[in-house]
Amino acid sequence: MDSRKFTPSPPRPDIPYGSSCLDGPAAELLGELLVELRAGCPLPTVLSPYAAQADAWLPGWLQRCGLPPGTATHRRLAGARIGRYAARLYPGVPAARLRVLAAMFAWFFLLDDEFDGVADPPEGRLRRLADEVLAVLRGDPAPGPDPVLAGPLRRMLAGPWQAVQRAMPDWWRRRFVEAVAEHLDGAVREAANKAAGHRPGPDEYVELRRATSAAHVAYTLIDYATGDPVPDAVFHHPRVRDVRVAGNDLLSWYNDLFSLPRDLTTAGGHNLVVAVAEARRVPIGDALVIVAHRWRAEMAAFGARQAEVPSFGPDHARAAHGLLAGVGYAVRGTIDWSFESARYQQRR
């Protein structure tokens, strides 16, 4: 594959899309790499039996939150198959909790549109939005007049968060809030970079991406899905952290490949392919090959990282297994859902 990187091949129906932001050979290469990496992923594909129900339920919930059918936002979220995405990440969750998770995911996607959907987001407004989100999660007093977190965006957070916090212990809720705070801080830092015209190099970008991906938020929600909270001694164990970070990188880098056409116009250099191309001063086609090679190497090491996690004894074995399995579901689920969702096609 790598040796044919600048040799155009005939059109193929399984390539997700091309883009006017990429030249023909690079667009063709991108599509082929996405298909090849997916086919070579050793992690199992899983899906909740309630996936279709969650997808069918979500549009009505969006309407009840104040997003009328026919509006661009409702169409974008309803067409993204977010219920199916949650069903891929949490395949064993009961139907009622899957709906809550799908709602939470829809809110995060709407928030992502606020932070990442334009080339030059207003940093000050995003900082206020982040502060108000954390206030809701912490149960702090409501903000003063003219809040940024208002309307559907606020209602879409408040409802599912009430359901989650009723089911989970206080110490777990603190972990979740910390994960959301890390994600929001990363999103604000990316906005600040865009405002300043700062384009991160690969190492800086990878660290920032681990926050902006929201993968660690998804990992904390594994406990809600399984009903078996993971103790801090397990969740923060260095070997478990290695697995969580590796899973985060794998799903983030694959997403960077999939969203590259859009990111070329809106991300301000915040995409691993772009960061590699600019740091090494190589064409996008060469950077695609480099990132794909890095992804393959990380995936090849992923199983060994999981095997290095020690036993935590019978009291915590089930919770630890659920977390480690869930990290793998998040990687594979993100890959498979990327081909199912209209999110990137709609916004490119």
Secondary structure, 3 states (H helix, E strand, C coil): CHHHCCCCCCCCCCCCCCCCCCCHHHHHHHHHHHHHHHHHCCCCCCCCCCHHHHHHHHHHHHHHCCCCCCCHHHHHHHCCCHHHHHHHHCCCCCHHHHHHHHHHHHHHHHHHHHHHCCCCCCHHHHHHHHHHHHHHHHCCCCCCCCCCCCHHHHHHHHHHHHHHHHHCCHHHHHHHHHHHHHHHHHHHHHHHHHHHCCCCCHHHHHHHHHHHCCHHHHHHHHHHHHCCCCCHHHHCCHHHHHHHHHHHHHHHHHHHHHCHHHHHHHCCCCCHHHHHHHHHCCCHHHHHHHHHHHHHHHHHHHHHHHHCCCCCCCCCHHHHHHHHHHHHHHHHHHHHHHHHCCHHHHHC
